[in-house]
Amino acid sequence: MSSQKPRLHFRIFPSIVLLIFLLGGTSAGAKSLEFRIQNETFAKNIEHTGISSINKGRTFIGDIIKPYFKYRIKRGMSIELGALLNIPFGEDDRVDEVDPVISFLYEFHPGWRVIAGTIDRNHPLLDGMFNNDILQFNDPIEQGFQFQVKRDFLVQDLWIDWEEIETSTRQEKFSIGNFTQFKIAGFMADVQVYWVHRGGQRNSGGGVDNNLTYAIGGGYAFSPADISSGWSFFQELGADFHYMKVKNEPLGMPETKEDGTVGKIFARLLDIDFYYKFWSGGGMDFQTAKGDPLYRADDFQEFGVEKSIFLTDQIILTAGFKGQWVLDKFVHEDLISLKWRTNFPLFPEYFKKFTELTNAKDAPTAKETKKKRRKKRRRR
């Protein structure tokens, strides 16, 4: 995580609690207040020995914890206030960085929502554009605005992440991404765009830096278990194919362009995910801002397996393995992760009574009901 991001100190929490109570006293239809904790302890090993021309191995091991308050204003509308702590194991100061979590979430229609503040950073982009396998550990938070749709026929994710504010000596940096996928009868078609920009008008850096990646493709997936009861263990089988292109305009250097195609076959058996992926094209000019560096190779192949075990409803153990054949070398990535979450309702009786009083005030009186009935009779 960048050291330039703002830090949040624990002394802000009393102010957070005070703000929530003020909101609870003035917002009609308040429902609940909870204190929640989400935690992940992980080890991600990237064993990329012998391919240093495109990538070097690294190991991420540590803990990411998110304690926060969730205040539900009304159905579909809530506020989250808290912090996200990144704690790499082996560091002397233990806590690498603390980032604020301040989110306003509004689901205005089932499956349709907007987020302002700390957004959902689990974007469904191709890993050649946005390598979430690594970014979730070294850059686990994004701040900005987001529009999401999750429906049977449509998946939409549009966002802006403001990464660095402009100063007199530093350029501003922000990224804009979009994922739009249409689905019908197992068929999928999608368009993906990711743009990272550096620039501004008030700094001494001069010039701009742009990195634009886009992809278009589609696929098909079905469940063999739906065809025959004898295939109940075979939950999913599918394939997809994408064309991907990157345009890089680095500051003070010539513009470069590169493209390629990536295909993937995936399956889910006995709650275990399997896949095989192949890439063709690329080259050293395939320089994406946050994509997997393996796409700089002219071609590579990858297979993976991942299994998640629900120890309880709130504790998930995940193990994964990726084998990669790139630059005539076999390399691999390994993952083990333990996620757990819990929540503590705060002052449930207070919010229950407050909601009942609010609903009673909003309910029409007997006189108002009679007047409405008389008006209806007159109209008739």
C-alpha positions as CSV (number, residue, x, y, z in Angstrom):
1,M,0.0,0.0,0.0
2,S,1.2,3.5,-0.9
3,S,2.7,5.5,2.0
4,Q,1.1,8.6,0.4
5,K,-2.4,7.5,1.4
6,P,-4.0,9.2,4.3
7,R,-3.7,7.5,7.7
8,L,-6.5,7.1,10.2
9,H,-5.8,7.1,13.9
10,F,-7.9,5.3,16.4
11,R,-8.8,8.5,18.1
12,I,-11.3,9.1,15.3
13,F,-13.6,6.4,16.6
14,P,-15.3,8.5,19.3
15,S,-16.2,11.0,16.7
16,I,-17.6,8.2,14.5
17,V,-19.8,6.9,17.3
18,L,-21.0,10.5,18.1
19,L,-21.9,11.0,14.4
20,I,-23.9,7.8,14.2
21,F,-25.9,8.7,17.3
22,L,-26.7,12.2,15.8
23,L,-27.8,10.5,12.6
24,G,-29.9,8.0,14.6
25,G,-31.7,10.9,16.3
26,T,-32.5,12.8,13.2
27,S,-33.0,10.3,10.4
28,A,-36.5,9.0,10.0
29,G,-36.9,5.2,9.7
30,A,-33.6,4.2,11.3
31,K,-33.3,0.5,11.5
32,S,-30.1,-0.7,13.2
33,L,-26.6,-0.1,14.3
34,E,-23.9,-2.8,14.3
35,F,-20.2,-3.1,15.0
36,R,-18.7,-5.5,12.5
37,I,-15.3,-7.1,12.0
38,Q,-14.0,-8.7,8.7
39,N,-10.6,-10.4,8.9
40,E,-8.3,-12.3,6.5
41,T,-5.1,-14.0,7.4
42,F,-3.3,-15.0,4.3
43,A,-0.1,-16.4,2.6
44,K,0.4,-15.8,-1.1
45,N,3.6,-17.2,-2.6
46,I,4.6,-16.2,-6.1
47,E,7.4,-18.6,-7.2
48,H,8.5,-17.0,-10.4
49,T,12.1,-18.2,-10.5
50,G,13.9,-17.9,-13.9
51,I,11.5,-15.4,-15.5
52,S,12.9,-12.2,-14.1
53,S,12.7,-10.5,-17.4
54,I,8.9,-10.2,-17.0
55,N,8.4,-10.8,-13.3
56,K,10.1,-11.7,-10.0
57,G,8.8,-13.9,-7.2
58,R,7.5,-12.5,-4.0
59,T,5.6,-13.7,-0.9
60,F,2.8,-11.9,0.8
61,I,2.0,-13.1,4.3
62,G,0.0,-11.2,6.9
63,D,-3.4,-10.1,8.1
64,I,-6.0,-7.6,6.8
65,I,-8.7,-6.6,9.3
66,K,-11.6,-4.2,8.8
67,P,-13.4,-3.1,12.0
68,Y,-16.3,-0.8,11.2
69,F,-19.8,0.4,12.3
70,K,-22.7,-0.2,9.9
71,Y,-25.7,2.1,10.4
72,R,-28.8,1.2,8.5
73,I,-30.8,4.4,7.7
74,K,-33.6,2.6,6.0
75,R,-34.2,-0.4,3.8
76,G,-31.4,-0.4,1.1
77,M,-29.6,2.6,2.5
78,S,-26.7,2.4,5.0
79,I,-23.4,4.0,6.1
80,E,-20.2,2.3,7.0
81,L,-17.5,4.0,9.1
82,G,-14.3,2.4,10.3
83,A,-10.8,1.5,9.3
84,L,-8.8,-1.1,7.3
85,L,-5.5,-2.3,8.8
86,N,-2.9,-4.0,6.7
87,I,-0.6,-6.0,9.0
88,P,2.3,-7.8,7.1
89,F,4.0,-10.5,9.2
90,G,7.7,-9.9,9.8
91,E,7.5,-6.1,9.9
92,D,9.0,-4.4,12.9
93,D,6.1,-1.9,13.3
94,R,3.6,-4.6,12.7
95,V,0.8,-2.4,11.3
96,D,1.9,-1.3,7.8
97,E,-0.8,1.2,7.2
98,V,-4.3,2.2,8.4
99,D,-6.8,3.5,5.8
100,P,-10.2,5.1,6.6
101,V,-13.4,3.2,5.6
102,I,-16.2,5.7,5.0
103,S,-19.0,4.4,2.7
104,F,-22.5,5.5,1.8
105,L,-24.4,2.6,0.1
106,Y,-27.8,2.9,-1.5
107,E,-29.5,0.0,-3.2
108,F,-32.3,1.9,-5.0
109,H,-33.6,-1.2,-6.8
110,P,-33.0,-4.9,-6.1
111,G,-29.5,-5.6,-7.4
112,W,-28.8,-2.0,-8.3
113,R,-26.7,0.2,-6.0
114,V,-24.4,3.2,-5.8
115,I,-21.5,3.6,-3.4
116,A,-19.7,6.8,-2.4
117,G,-16.5,6.8,-0.4
118,T,-14.8,3.5,0.2
119,I,-15.9,1.4,-2.7
120,D,-16.1,-2.4,-3.4
121,R,-12.7,-3.1,-5.0
122,N,-13.5,-6.7,-6.1
123,H,-13.9,-5.8,-9.8
124,P,-14.6,-8.6,-12.3
125,L,-12.0,-7.4,-14.8
126,L,-9.6,-9.8,-16.5
127,D,-6.4,-10.3,-14.5
128,G,-4.4,-9.0,-17.5
129,M,-6.0,-5.6,-16.8
130,F,-6.5,-5.7,-13.0
131,N,-4.6,-8.4,-11.1
132,N,-6.9,-8.8,-8.1
133,D,-5.0,-11.9,-6.9
134,I,-2.2,-9.6,-5.8
135,L,-3.9,-6.2,-5.5
136,Q,-6.2,-7.5,-2.7
137,F,-3.1,-7.9,-0.5
138,N,-0.9,-4.9,-1.4
139,D,-3.6,-2.3,-2.4
140,P,-6.7,-3.5,-0.6
141,I,-8.7,-0.3,-0.6
142,E,-10.2,2.2,-3.1
143,Q,-11.9,5.5,-2.5
144,G,-14.3,7.2,-4.9
145,F,-17.7,6.5,-6.5
146,Q,-19.2,3.3,-7.9
147,F,-22.3,2.0,-9.7
148,Q,-23.0,-1.7,-9.6
149,V,-25.7,-4.0,-11.0
150,K,-25.9,-7.7,-10.2
151,R,-28.9,-9.3,-11.9
152,D,-29.4,-12.6,-13.8
153,F,-29.2,-10.8,-17.1
154,L,-26.7,-8.1,-16.3
155,V,-23.5,-7.5,-14.4
156,Q,-22.3,-3.9,-14.2
157,D,-19.4,-2.3,-12.4
158,L,-18.5,1.3,-13.1
159,W,-16.1,3.2,-10.8
160,I,-13.6,5.9,-10.2
161,D,-10.8,5.5,-7.7
162,W,-9.0,8.7,-6.6
163,E,-5.5,7.3,-5.7
164,E,-3.3,10.4,-5.1
165,I,-4.2,14.0,-4.6
166,E,-2.2,16.6,-6.6
167,T,0.3,18.8,-4.7
168,S,2.8,21.3,-5.9
169,T,5.4,18.6,-6.4
170,R,3.2,15.5,-7.1
171,Q,0.8,14.7,-9.9
172,E,-2.7,13.6,-9.3
173,K,-3.5,10.0,-10.0
174,F,-6.9,8.4,-10.5
175,S,-8.3,5.3,-12.3
176,I,-11.6,4.7,-14.0
177,G,-12.9,1.2,-14.8
178,N,-16.0,-0.4,-16.3
179,F,-17.2,-3.9,-16.7
180,T,-20.5,-4.6,-18.5
181,Q,-21.7,-8.1,-19.1
182,F,-25.0,-9.3,-20.6
183,K,-26.1,-12.9,-19.9
184,I,-28.9,-15.0,-21.5
185,A,-29.5,-18.7,-21.5
186,G,-25.9,-19.4,-20.4
187,F,-24.3,-17.1,-23.0
188,M,-22.2,-14.1,-21.9
189,A,-20.9,-11.1,-23.7
190,D,-18.9,-8.3,-22.0
191,V,-16.9,-5.1,-22.5
192,Q,-14.1,-4.1,-20.1
193,V,-12.2,-0.9,-19.8
194,Y,-9.5,0.3,-17.3
195,W,-7.8,3.7,-17.5
196,V,-5.1,4.9,-15.1
197,H,-4.2,8.6,-15.4
198,R,-1.5,10.8,-13.9
199,G,-1.5,14.6,-14.5
200,G,-2.9,17.8,-13.1
201,Q,-2.4,21.5,-13.6
202,R,-0.8,22.7,-10.3
203,N,2.3,20.5,-10.0
204,S,5.8,20.9,-11.2
205,G,5.9,17.4,-12.8
206,G,4.6,18.5,-16.1
207,G,2.9,16.4,-18.8
208,V,0.5,13.5,-18.4
209,D,0.8,9.7,-18.1
210,N,-2.0,7.5,-19.4
211,N,-2.4,3.7,-19.5
212,L,-5.6,2.4,-21.2
213,T,-6.5,-1.2,-21.4
214,Y,-9.7,-2.6,-22.9
215,A,-11.1,-6.0,-23.7
216,I,-14.1,-7.5,-25.5
217,G,-15.3,-11.1,-25.5
218,G,-17.8,-13.6,-24.4
219,G,-18.5,-17.2,-23.5
220,Y,-20.9,-19.9,-22.5
221,A,-21.5,-21.8,-19.2
222,F,-24.0,-24.4,-18.0
223,S,-24.6,-26.7,-15.2
224,P,-24.3,-30.5,-16.0
225,A,-26.2,-31.1,-12.7
226,D,-29.3,-29.5,-14.3
227,I,-29.2,-32.0,-17.1
228,S,-29.0,-35.2,-15.1
229,S,-29.3,-36.1,-11.4
230,G,-26.3,-38.4,-12.0
231,W,-24.2,-35.4,-12.6
232,S,-25.1,-33.6,-9.3
233,F,-21.4,-33.3,-8.4
234,F,-20.7,-31.4,-11.6
235,Q,-21.9,-27.9,-10.8
236,E,-20.5,-25.8,-13.7
237,L,-18.7,-26.1,-17.1
238,G,-17.9,-23.3,-19.4
239,A,-15.4,-21.4,-21.5
240,D,-14.8,-17.8,-22.5
241,F,-12.5,-15.9,-25.0
242,H,-11.4,-12.3,-25.0
243,Y,-9.4,-9.9,-27.2
244,M,-7.4,-7.5,-25.1
245,K,-5.4,-4.3,-26.1
246,V,-3.3,-1.8,-24.1
247,K,-2.3,1.7,-25.1
248,N,0.5,3.1,-22.9
249,E,1.5,6.8,-22.9
250,P,4.3,7.1,-20.3
251,L,5.6,10.6,-19.4
252,G,8.6,11.5,-21.6
253,M,8.6,8.3,-23.5
254,P,7.2,7.1,-26.8
255,E,3.6,5.7,-26.9
256,T,3.3,1.9,-27.2
257,K,0.5,-0.4,-28.2
258,E,0.1,-4.1,-27.9
259,D,-2.7,-6.7,-28.0
260,G,-3.4,-10.4,-27.7
261,T,-6.1,-13.0,-27.0
262,V,-6.8,-15.0,-23.9
263,G,-9.1,-18.0,-23.6
264,K,-10.2,-19.9,-20.5
265,I,-12.0,-23.2,-19.8
266,F,-13.4,-23.6,-16.3
267,A,-15.3,-26.1,-14.3
268,R,-16.7,-26.6,-10.8
269,L,-16.8,-30.2,-9.5
270,L,-17.5,-31.2,-5.9
271,D,-17.3,-27.5,-4.9
272,I,-13.8,-27.3,-6.3
273,D,-12.9,-24.8,-9.0
274,F,-10.7,-25.8,-11.9
275,Y,-9.5,-23.9,-14.9
276,Y,-7.1,-23.8,-17.9
277,K,-6.1,-20.5,-19.5
278,F,-4.0,-19.7,-22.5
279,W,-2.6,-16.4,-23.8
280,S,-1.3,-15.5,-27.2
281,G,0.1,-12.1,-28.3
282,G,1.6,-9.7,-25.9
283,G,5.2,-8.8,-25.7
284,M,7.2,-6.5,-23.6
285,D,5.1,-3.5,-24.8
286,F,2.0,-5.1,-23.1
287,Q,2.5,-2.7,-20.1
288,T,-0.6,-2.5,-18.1
289,A,-0.8,-0.3,-15.0
290,K,-2.2,-3.0,-12.6
291,G,-2.4,-6.2,-14.7
292,D,-0.6,-9.5,-14.3
293,P,3.0,-9.0,-15.7
294,L,2.9,-12.5,-17.2
295,Y,1.0,-11.0,-20.1
296,R,4.3,-9.4,-21.2
297,A,5.3,-12.8,-22.5
298,D,4.4,-13.7,-26.1
299,D,2.4,-16.6,-24.8
300,F,1.8,-18.6,-21.7
301,Q,-0.4,-21.3,-20.3
302,E,-1.9,-21.6,-16.8
303,F,-4.0,-24.1,-14.9
304,G,-5.4,-23.6,-11.5
305,V,-7.4,-25.3,-8.7
306,E,-9.0,-23.7,-5.7
307,K,-11.2,-25.0,-2.8
308,S,-13.0,-23.1,-0.2
309,I,-14.3,-24.8,3.0
310,F,-17.0,-23.2,5.2
311,L,-15.9,-24.1,8.7
312,T,-18.9,-22.2,9.9
313,D,-21.2,-19.7,8.2
314,Q,-18.7,-17.0,9.1
315,I,-15.4,-18.7,8.8
316,I,-13.9,-19.7,5.3
317,L,-10.7,-21.6,4.7
318,T,-9.4,-21.3,1.1
319,A,-6.4,-23.1,-0.6
320,G,-5.4,-22.5,-4.2
321,F,-2.6,-23.5,-6.6
322,K,-1.7,-22.0,-10.0
323,G,0.8,-23.7,-12.4
324,Q,2.2,-21.6,-15.2
325,W,4.3,-22.4,-18.3
326,V,6.0,-19.2,-19.4
327,L,9.3,-18.5,-21.2
328,D,9.9,-22.3,-21.3
329,K,9.8,-22.4,-17.5
330,F,7.3,-24.0,-15.1
331,V,6.5,-21.6,-12.3
332,H,3.7,-21.5,-9.8
333,E,1.6,-19.5,-7.3
334,D,0.2,-20.8,-4.0
335,L,-2.4,-19.4,-1.7
336,I,-3.8,-20.2,1.7
337,S,-6.4,-17.9,3.3
338,L,-8.6,-17.9,6.4
339,K,-11.4,-15.4,6.4
340,W,-13.8,-14.8,9.3
341,R,-16.4,-12.1,10.1
342,T,-18.6,-11.3,13.0
343,N,-21.1,-8.6,14.0
344,F,-22.4,-7.2,17.2
345,P,-25.8,-5.4,17.2
346,L,-25.6,-2.2,19.3
347,F,-28.5,-0.8,21.3
348,P,-31.1,-3.0,19.5
349,E,-33.9,-2.0,21.9
350,Y,-33.2,1.7,21.4
351,F,-33.4,1.4,17.6
352,K,-36.5,-0.8,17.8
353,K,-38.3,1.8,19.9
354,F,-37.1,4.7,17.8
355,T,-38.4,2.9,14.6
356,E,-41.7,2.2,16.2
357,L,-42.1,5.9,17.3
358,T,-41.1,7.1,13.8
359,N,-43.6,4.8,12.1
360,A,-46.3,5.8,14.5
361,K,-45.7,9.5,13.7
362,D,-45.8,8.8,10.0
363,A,-48.9,6.7,10.2
364,P,-52.1,8.5,9.2
365,T,-54.6,9.5,11.9
366,A,-58.2,8.4,12.0
367,K,-59.3,11.8,10.9
368,E,-56.9,11.7,7.9
369,T,-58.2,8.3,6.9
370,K,-61.8,9.4,7.0
371,K,-61.0,12.5,4.9
372,K,-59.3,10.3,2.3
373,R,-62.3,8.0,2.2
374,R,-64.7,10.9,1.7
375,K,-62.6,12.2,-1.2
376,K,-62.7,8.9,-2.9
377,R,-66.5,8.7,-2.5
378,R,-66.9,12.2,-4.0
379,R,-64.7,11.3,-7.0
380,R,-66.9,8.2,-7.7
